[in-house]
């Protein structure tokens, strides 16, 4: 109680100083799920402060929704509407707190329960979503969406047993809507990939590579060696990419393709500086012809090289959504703290904050004891690509290749739409969710 009051007083003090953005950041530990409020009147007090902040930094429409909810604090419908809007605004952790209050007031409302679980899922709080769903067994018997959410969040918690147990219910209830069969199929595909990895991957809370394959159908090439004991578990928080890591990615791609007896007839270079540099280096190392990716995309076989899909123009992503025979998408760097619309068939590493080797760099000035931003490398793409090719890897860098290849071969046992992405000949590429059963620490 004391900690809650002190933090809320701090937020109010910042508001009086007209520091609304700082006030919002200070409010997050109080309002973010599960929240520090223990009584309804405390929830109302926090929402009132949030309304003040919204009036200063959010639009009139959103602020009016917050104020309406404050005026109808005991109305589950008003709380639901605010929670829905908070998810839409990219604030799922706050939405979860609001929707949890709505669920407390209306525990049998299926719409509120599903939206609460959606907010928890987006906050990677999969176990909490499972807890709410398991507390509503009668709802699970009659609601496909709730059964699906429990199956999915159980899998994302590493509980494959519960996910498998729910399959008959999903198949029984999927007739409730014409779109539900696709959700059941998603769960089936994930379970098939998990089965294929049995005996080849532990699928525990540290098996980042195994779970990445199960969930996205993509092969994670590089697992960060840093911070395993600090909770990173193979992902990067802050990383400044290097030419050597680019070369490592290429060598890992080369090894996997060779192990699966895949010979791409061409390397596709996407119209983005980093992707073009990496594609040029890849073409030289794999000794493949280099072609520019056509404006409208292509169905021709080949290895599509992306430095980071998040850096591409939005109108380019639709040309990469579909699998085509013999076509493989390699995404070197991928952000793991936000959902990504496309997961690469191959991904080198996962980051929260990444600096490209040829982009701006952060350097610590030892004399001044401060961080300095260095300008980007604006040299010709071909020169930087040549430096990647001539880079030298540290001894031991590729020591885990046998384990990587074993995983790739095991996953290759699945067929059809459950097959690993680099072997799919049709269908849509999978989404990359921000979380998995493997937790990682992140900047807030």
Number of C-alpha atoms within 10 A of each C-alpha: 9 7 10 18 14 11 17 23 13 15 26 20 13 17 19 11 10 13 15 20 15 13 23 20 12 17 22 17 16 21 24 18 22 17 20 20 19 11 8 11 11 16 20 17 14 20 19 17 18 21 21 19 23 22 18 15 12 12 10 12 10 17 19 15 19 26 19 16 25 22 13 13 19 15 15 23 19 21 28 24 19 24 31 22 17 21 19 11 11 12 17 26 26 25 31 31 24 30 32 28 23 25 23 13 15 15 16 13 15 17 13 25 25 22 20 30 26 22 30 27 25 20 21 23 21 26 20 17 25 21 14 18 23 15 11 15 12 11 18 22 14 14 17 23 21 24 25 24 22 26 26 27 30 22 25 23 23 20 16 19 11 15 23 16 11 17 18 10 18 25 15 12 21 20 12 13 10 8 10 17 15 11 18 21 16 17 21 16 22 23 19 18 26 21 17 20 25 14 10 18 18 13 21 14 15 18 17 22 20 27 29 22 24 26 26 24 30 30 29 25 24 23 17 17 11 14 15 13 7 9 15 19 21 23 27 24 21 13 15 16 18 15 21 19 21 24 23 22 25 26 19 22 22 16 17 23 16 12 14 14 9 14 15 17 16 20 26 30 26 25 16 15 18 24 23 22 24 28 27 26 25 29 22 15 16 16 12 18 15 20 16 15 17 13 11 10 15 14 13 13 18 24 25 24 29 29 26 19 26 16 13 17 10 9 9 17 15 12 14 20 18 17 21 20 14 19 27 25 24 26 25 27 22 25 21 22 19 14 14 17 16 22 26 32 25 25 24 24 22 23 21 17 16 17 15 19 18 19 16 14 18 13 11 11 11 8 6 8 8 9 12 12 11 11 11 12 14 9 9 10 18 14 12 21 24 15 14 24 20 14 16 13 14 9 7 7 12 16 9 13 16 13 12 22 20 16 22 25 18 19 29 20 15 19 14 12 18 24 23 25 28 26 24 24 18 15 13 15 22 21 17 22 21 15 22 24 24 23 17 22 14 16 8 5
